[in-house]
Amino acid sequence: MPGIYRYSADTLGLRSYFADCGDGRIQPRKPAQDLLWALLAAQLLRETSFHAAEDLVHAVPHRHLHIRSEFCDDTLAYFTERMNPQPTRSALVDVLRRAKRNKAFQEDPFIGLAIDGTAVGRCRHSSCSMCRPYRDAHAAVAGYLHHFAMISVVGTHLSLPFDVEPYGPKDSAYAAGQRLLRRAKAALGSRFADYLVVDAAYATSTFLHVARELGIPVLARLKSNLPELSGEVERRLGHKRPHRVTEHNGHRVELWDSADFAPWETLDWEWVRVLRYREISPEGEIVAEAQGFTDLPVGQVGTLSLFKMARSRWEIENQGFNDGKSRQGLEHICHHEPRSLLICWLLTLLALVIGRLFRIRYLRRGNHPGPTAIQLVRLLRISLGQRRHIHSP
């Protein structure tokens, strides 16, 4: 743990963030830096509750954790309730910009961003302003969930989710996505990313116009929610032979690419480029089939590159939501209060970013293979050294 702390503080430039993380407590009795690093260390070790963080600090020598004092889980609840989320958001963006300057993404010609929404934190009763009801088969309220839109770097063999935007009962996914995209572009700068990939839920004229206003080309999934365009694509490409056939991960890939579709009435584009692809296994089974549309010109991005961009959308699903929920406790409610929920989500993303950069870009220097994600967790646990007696609750 001392090694990854030094890497975070010095190599990633987070030392100033650790010293001033936006603590809003009036008369703090425990140092904010200790509480912040305890939450991040627990996430890096896949211990995802406040009580687990408390036990970790009680059980491990302080010098091994870089924490000077012990505390209880109620202290973490009080701390996260009063923590300003902006410094954490800024820290995540600063890490991404530093990673780009240090050539972390140089292996890939295009850097992408992906936005998508998800639901976490299931509960039986509404306890905060972000609780949204979900209904059973009889349309009765069966419980409540918390929803947010997430944005992630994709298409670089290094998926790095770096911000979330919650939305409440009267909000929507694409409205939250617009706020998220505006904030991300303002923070990252106009030349950080080359494209944005989104699901069909964001394929609305309003969202696409916001992206064009911000100067980022969009590749959106095309489904039946745009019946006019999808119907025209089926009529013109449905019975045609593929324009190109290639191999991808051992699968045969058939590609259709046409840049002369007309936009629908409310979309202020001159033309619409449509990509259609079908992946076929060596046994002849269709394993994936999808289509999307974009405003990226053919002269700037070729068919194969556009296909790889379209495939990069799955990174936010697999390495953002799936990893966050199944391995990092993104589903867990540590403290049911809106500000605390947001801070915990952001710190989960920060821990993911630190862990992936440390494992994939730092530990794999040279020709030797780096550890897998679970191997890194085990190495971090071993580095904690001799454990002390765990206090009984």
C-alpha positions in Angstrom: 0.0 0.0 0.0 2.8 2.5 0.6 3.9 2.0 -3.1 0.5 2.7 -4.5 0.1 5.7 -2.2 3.3 7.2 -3.5 2.3 6.5 -7.1 -1.1 8.2 -6.5 0.4 11.2 -4.7 3.5 11.8 -6.8 3.2 10.1 -10.2 -0.5 10.9 -10.7 -0.1 14.3 -8.9 -2.8 13.7 -6.3 -0.9 14.9 -3.3 -2.5 18.4 -3.3 -5.9 16.7 -3.6 -5.2 14.5 -0.6 -4.3 17.6 1.4 -7.4 19.6 0.3 -10.2 17.3 -0.9 -13.1 19.6 -0.2 -13.7 18.8 3.4 -16.8 20.7 4.6 -16.8 19.8 8.3 -16.9 22.8 10.7 -14.7 21.5 13.4 -13.0 18.3 12.2 -11.5 16.0 14.8 -10.0 13.5 12.3 -7.8 14.6 9.4 -9.6 14.6 6.1 -6.6 13.1 4.4 -6.8 10.0 6.6 -10.5 9.5 6.0 -10.1 10.1 2.2 -7.2 7.6 1.8 -9.0 5.1 4.0 -11.9 5.1 1.6 -9.7 4.8 -1.4 -7.5 2.1 0.1 -10.6 0.1 1.0 -11.8 0.4 -2.6 -8.5 -0.7 -3.9 -8.7 -3.7 -1.7 -12.4 -4.3 -2.7 -13.7 -3.5 0.7 -16.7 -1.4 -0.1 -18.5 -0.4 3.1 -17.7 2.2 5.7 -17.5 -0.5 8.4 -15.0 -2.4 6.3 -12.8 0.7 6.0 -13.0 1.1 9.8 -12.0 -2.5 10.4 -9.1 -2.1 7.9 -7.6 0.9 9.8 -8.0 -1.0 13.1 -6.4 -4.1 11.7 -3.4 -2.8 9.8 -0.3 -0.9 11.1 -0.8 2.7 10.4 2.6 3.0 8.6 1.4 0.4 6.1 -1.8 2.3 5.2 -0.4 5.8 5.4 -3.1 6.7 7.9 -2.3 8.4 11.2 -5.4 7.9 13.3 -8.3 5.5 13.8 -12.0 6.4 13.4 -15.4 4.8 13.2 -17.8 4.3 10.3 -20.0 7.2 11.6 -17.1 9.5 11.0 -17.0 8.5 7.4 -20.7 9.1 7.0 -20.3 12.6 8.5 -17.3 13.3 6.4 -18.9 12.3 3.0 -22.1 14.2 3.8 -20.1 17.4 4.0 -17.5 16.8 1.3 -17.6 19.1 -1.8 -17.6 16.8 -4.9 -15.9 19.3 -7.2 -12.3 18.7 -6.0 -12.8 14.9 -6.6 -14.1 15.5 -10.0 -11.2 17.9 -10.8 -8.7 15.3 -9.4 -10.1 12.6 -11.8 -9.8 15.0 -14.8 -6.3 16.0 -13.8 -5.3 12.3 -13.6 -6.6 11.7 -17.2 -4.9 14.8 -18.6 -1.6 13.8 -16.9 -2.0 10.2 -18.2 -2.4 11.6 -21.8 0.7 13.8 -21.4 2.6 10.7 -20.2 1.6 8.8 -23.4 -0.7 6.4 -21.7 -3.0 6.4 -24.7 -0.3 6.5 -27.5 -1.0 2.9 -28.7 -4.4 3.9 -30.2 -5.0 6.5 -32.9 -8.3 7.7 -31.5 -9.4 8.5 -27.9 -13.1 8.1 -27.3 -15.6 9.0 -24.6 -18.7 7.0 -23.8 -21.8 8.1 -21.9 -24.4 5.7 -20.5 -26.8 5.5 -17.6 -27.4 2.8 -15.0 -29.3 2.1 -11.8 -27.7 1.2 -8.4 -28.5 1.2 -4.7 -31.8 -0.7 -4.5 -33.9 0.1 -1.4 -37.4 -0.6 -0.1 -38.3 2.9 1.0 -37.6 6.3 -0.4 -35.1 7.9 1.9 -33.5 10.7 -0.2 -34.2 13.0 -3.1 -32.4 10.8 -5.6 -34.6 7.7 -4.9 -36.6 6.8 -8.1 -39.4 4.2 -7.9 -39.5 1.0 -9.9 -42.6 -1.0 -10.5 -43.5 -4.7 -10.6 -45.6 -6.5 -13.3 -48.8 -5.1 -11.8 -47.5 -1.4 -12.0 -47.2 -1.2 -8.2 -44.2 0.4 -6.7 -41.9 -2.4 -5.7 -39.0 -0.4 -4.4 -36.6 2.5 -5.2 -33.3 2.8 -7.1 -30.7 5.5 -7.7 -29.8 6.4 -11.3 -26.8 8.2 -12.7 -25.1 8.8 -16.1 -21.4 7.9 -16.3 -18.7 9.1 -18.7 -15.6 7.1 -19.4 -12.5 7.1 -21.6 -12.8 4.3 -24.1 -11.1 2.9 -27.3 -7.6 3.0 -25.8 -7.2 -0.4 -24.2 -7.5 1.5 -20.9 -11.0 2.2 -19.9 -11.1 5.0 -17.3 -14.5 6.1 -15.9 -14.1 9.6 -14.5 -17.4 11.3 -13.7 -21.1 10.6 -12.9 -24.2 12.8 -13.0 -27.1 11.7 -10.8 -30.7 12.3 -11.8 -33.8 12.3 -9.7 -37.4 11.4 -10.1 -38.3 14.1 -12.6 -35.0 14.0 -14.5 -34.0 11.8 -17.5 -30.9 9.9 -18.7 -30.2 12.1 -21.7 -30.8 15.3 -19.7 -28.2 14.1 -17.2 -26.0 13.1 -20.1 -26.0 16.6 -21.5 -25.0 18.1 -18.2 -22.3 15.5 -17.9 -20.9 16.0 -21.4 -20.8 19.8 -21.0 -18.9 19.5 -17.7 -16.5 16.9 -19.1 -15.7 18.9 -22.3 -15.1 22.1 -20.3 -12.8 20.2 -17.9 -10.8 18.1 -20.4 -10.5 20.7 -23.1 -11.5 20.6 -26.7 -8.7 18.4 -28.0 -8.6 15.6 -25.5 -11.1 13.2 -27.2 -11.8 12.4 -30.8 -15.3 11.0 -30.6 -18.2 10.3 -28.3 -20.1 6.9 -28.4 -23.6 6.6 -26.9 -26.5 4.1 -26.8 -29.8 4.6 -28.6 -31.3 6.3 -25.6 -29.1 9.4 -26.3 -29.8 9.4 -30.0 -32.0 12.5 -29.9 -31.7 15.7 -31.8 -31.2 17.7 -28.7 -28.3 15.6 -27.4 -26.7 15.4 -30.8 -26.9 19.1 -31.3 -25.3 19.6 -27.9 -22.4 17.4 -28.9 -21.9 19.3 -32.2 -22.0 22.6 -30.3 -19.2 21.3 -28.1 -17.2 20.1 -31.1 -17.2 16.4 -30.6 -18.4 13.9 -33.3 -20.9 11.3 -32.1 -21.4 7.7 -32.9 -24.8 6.6 -31.7 -26.4 3.2 -31.6 -29.3 2.9 -34.1 -32.4 1.1 -33.0 -36.2 1.2 -33.6 -36.5 4.5 -31.6 -35.6 6.2 -34.9 -38.0 4.3 -37.2 -37.6 6.5 -40.2 -33.8 6.1 -40.4 -33.7 2.5 -39.3 -36.4 1.6 -41.9 -34.4 3.3 -44.7 -31.2 1.5 -43.6 -33.0 -1.8 -43.7 -34.4 -1.0 -47.2 -31.1 0.0 -48.7 -28.6 -2.3 -46.9 -30.7 -5.2 -45.7 -30.2 -7.4 -48.8 -26.9 -6.0 -50.0 -23.6 -7.9 -49.7 -21.2 -6.4 -47.1 -18.9 -3.6 -48.3 -16.0 -5.1 -46.4 -15.2 -8.4 -44.7 -12.4 -8.6 -42.1 -11.3 -10.6 -39.0 -11.7 -9.4 -35.4 -10.7 -11.5 -32.3 -11.0 -14.7 -34.3 -14.4 -13.8 -35.7 -15.4 -13.0 -39.3 -16.8 -9.4 -39.4 -19.1 -8.2 -42.2 -19.3 -4.4 -42.6 -21.7 -2.1 -44.3 -20.8 1.6 -44.4 -22.8 4.3 -46.2 -22.5 8.1 -45.7 -25.4 9.4 -47.8 -28.5 8.9 -45.6 -30.7 12.0 -45.1 -31.2 13.3 -41.5 -34.6 13.2 -39.9 -36.6 16.4 -39.8 -35.4 17.8 -36.4 -31.7 16.8 -36.8 -29.6 19.7 -38.1 -27.0 17.6 -40.0 -26.3 17.7 -43.7 -25.9 14.0 -44.0 -25.9 10.8 -41.8 -23.3 8.1 -42.1 -24.5 4.6 -41.1 -22.4 1.6 -40.1 -23.8 -1.9 -39.9 -21.8 -4.9 -38.7 -22.2 -8.6 -38.1 -19.8 -10.8 -36.2 -19.7 -14.5 -37.1 -17.9 -17.1 -35.0 -15.7 -19.8 -36.7 -18.7 -22.2 -36.1 -20.9 -20.0 -38.3 -22.9 -18.5 -35.4 -23.8 -14.8 -35.4 -22.4 -13.5 -32.1 -23.1 -9.8 -32.5 -25.1 -7.7 -34.9 -25.7 -4.0 -34.6 -25.9 -0.7 -36.5 -25.1 2.9 -35.6 -24.9 6.4 -37.2 -22.4 9.2 -37.0 -21.4 12.6 -38.3 -17.7 11.5 -38.8 -16.7 11.9 -42.4 -15.4 8.9 -44.4 -12.2 10.9 -45.3 -11.4 11.2 -41.6 -12.3 7.8 -40.2 -12.3 4.6 -42.3 -14.7 1.7 -42.0 -12.6 -0.5 -39.8 -11.7 2.3 -37.4 -15.4 3.2 -37.2 -16.2 -0.4 -36.4 -13.7 -0.4 -33.5 -15.2 2.9 -32.3 -18.6 1.3 -32.3 -17.3 -1.7 -30.3 -15.7 0.6 -27.7 -19.2 1.5 -26.4 -19.2 -1.9 -24.6 -16.3 -0.8 -22.4 -18.4 1.4 -20.3 -20.8 -1.5 -19.8 -18.2 -4.2 -19.0 -15.3 -2.2 -17.4 -17.4 0.6 -16.0 -20.8 -0.7 -14.7 -20.0 -4.4 -14.5 -16.7 -4.0 -12.7 -18.0 -1.2 -10.5 -21.0 -3.3 -9.4 -19.6 -6.8 -9.2 -16.1 -6.0 -7.8 -16.2 -2.4 -6.3 -19.5 -2.3 -4.6 -21.1 0.4 -6.7 -24.5 -1.1 -5.9 -23.9 -0.8 -2.1 -25.3 2.2 -0.2 -22.8 3.1 2.5 -24.8 6.0 3.8 -28.2 7.0 2.4 -27.7 10.7 1.9 -27.5 12.4 -1.6 -24.1 14.0 -1.1 -22.6 10.9 0.5 -23.9 8.7 -2.3 -22.3 11.0 -5.0 -19.0 11.1 -3.1 -18.8 7.3 -2.8 -19.5 6.9 -6.5 -16.8 9.4 -7.4 -14.3 7.8 -5.1 -15.1 4.4 -6.5 -14.2 5.8 -10.0 -11.0 7.3 -8.6 -9.9 4.0 -7.1 -10.7 2.3 -10.4 -8.6 4.8 -12.3 -5.7 4.6 -9.8 -5.7 0.8 -9.8 -5.8 0.5 -13.6 -3.1 3.0 -14.3 -0.9 1.5 -11.6 -1.4 -2.1 -12.9 -1.5 -1.5 -16.7 0.8 1.4 -17.2 3.2 1.4 -14.2 3.7 -2.3 -13.3 3.9 -3.4 -16.9 6.9 -1.2 -17.8 9.4 -3.2 -19.8 8.8 -6.6 -21.3 7.4 -8.5 -18.3 3.6 -9.1 -18.0 1.8 -7.2 -15.4 -0.6 -8.6 -12.8 -4.3 -9.2 -13.4 -6.8 -7.1 -11.4 -7.3 -9.8 -8.8 -3.5 -10.4 -8.6 -3.0 -6.7 -7.8 -5.6 -6.9 -5.0 -3.8 -9.9 -3.5 -0.4 -8.1 -3.8 -1.8 -5.1 -2.0 -3.2 -7.3 0.8 0.2 -9.0 1.2 1.9 -5.6 1.3 -0.1 -4.7 4.4 2.2 -6.9 6.4 1.5 -8.2 9.9 -2.1 -7.6 11.0 -3.1 -6.3 14.4 -6.0 -7.6 16.4 -9.4 -6.6 14.8 -11.5 -4.7 17.4 -14.9 -6.2 18.0 -17.8 -4.0 17.2 
